[in-house]
Amino acid sequence: MSASRIKAIISITIAVIYLLNPGWGVFELIPDNIPFFGNLDEGAATMLLLWGIKSLKNNSRKLEK
């Protein structure tokens, strides 16, 4: 297993755990009741999840060739 594949799997795992965590949970980086800034951490976790999925997809294409 390559290092980039491991990074992608770890990123996906962290993002899913963070996004499934309720807003009042231990993992909340920025409180949601702060206007505009409260949702930036969820946005970053979503981007991390999408990056991980895209990275895994690209790795699987490289393995097929």
C-alpha positions as CSV (number, residue, x, y, z in Angstrom):
1,M,0.0,0.0,0.0
2,S,1.4,3.4,-1.0
3,A,1.9,6.3,1.3
4,S,-0.6,8.5,-0.7
5,R,-3.2,5.8,-0.3
6,I,-2.7,5.6,3.4
7,K,-2.9,9.4,3.7
8,A,-6.2,9.3,1.8
9,I,-7.7,6.6,4.0
10,I,-6.6,8.5,7.2
11,S,-8.0,11.8,5.8
12,I,-11.4,10.2,4.9
13,T,-11.6,8.5,8.4
14,I,-10.9,11.8,10.2
15,A,-13.3,13.8,8.1
16,V,-16.1,11.3,8.5
17,I,-15.6,11.1,12.3
18,Y,-15.6,14.9,12.5
19,L,-18.7,15.3,10.3
20,L,-20.7,12.7,12.1
21,N,-19.8,14.2,15.5
22,P,-22.6,16.4,16.9
23,G,-21.9,20.1,17.1
24,W,-21.5,20.0,20.9
25,G,-19.0,17.2,20.8
26,V,-15.4,16.9,21.9
27,F,-14.1,17.5,18.3
28,E,-15.7,20.8,17.6
29,L,-12.9,23.2,16.6
30,I,-15.0,26.4,16.0
31,P,-18.4,26.7,17.8
32,D,-21.3,26.7,15.3
33,N,-23.0,29.7,17.0
34,I,-20.4,32.1,15.7
35,P,-21.8,33.7,12.6
36,F,-20.1,32.7,9.3
37,F,-17.0,31.3,11.0
38,G,-18.9,28.6,12.8
39,N,-19.2,26.5,9.7
40,L,-15.7,26.8,8.4
41,D,-14.5,23.7,10.3
42,E,-17.2,21.6,8.8
43,G,-16.4,23.0,5.3
44,A,-12.7,22.1,5.8
45,A,-13.7,18.6,6.9
46,T,-15.9,18.2,3.8
47,M,-13.0,19.3,1.6
48,L,-10.7,16.8,3.3
49,L,-13.3,14.1,2.7
50,L,-13.6,15.0,-1.0
51,W,-9.8,15.2,-1.4
52,G,-9.4,11.8,0.1
53,I,-12.0,10.2,-2.1
54,K,-10.5,11.9,-5.2
55,S,-7.0,10.7,-4.2
56,L,-8.2,7.1,-3.8
57,K,-9.9,7.3,-7.1
58,N,-6.8,8.6,-8.8
59,N,-4.6,5.9,-7.1
60,S,-6.9,3.2,-8.3
61,R,-6.6,4.5,-11.9
62,K,-2.8,4.5,-11.7
63,L,-2.9,0.8,-10.5
64,E,-5.1,-0.2,-13.4
65,K,-2.6,1.1,-16.0
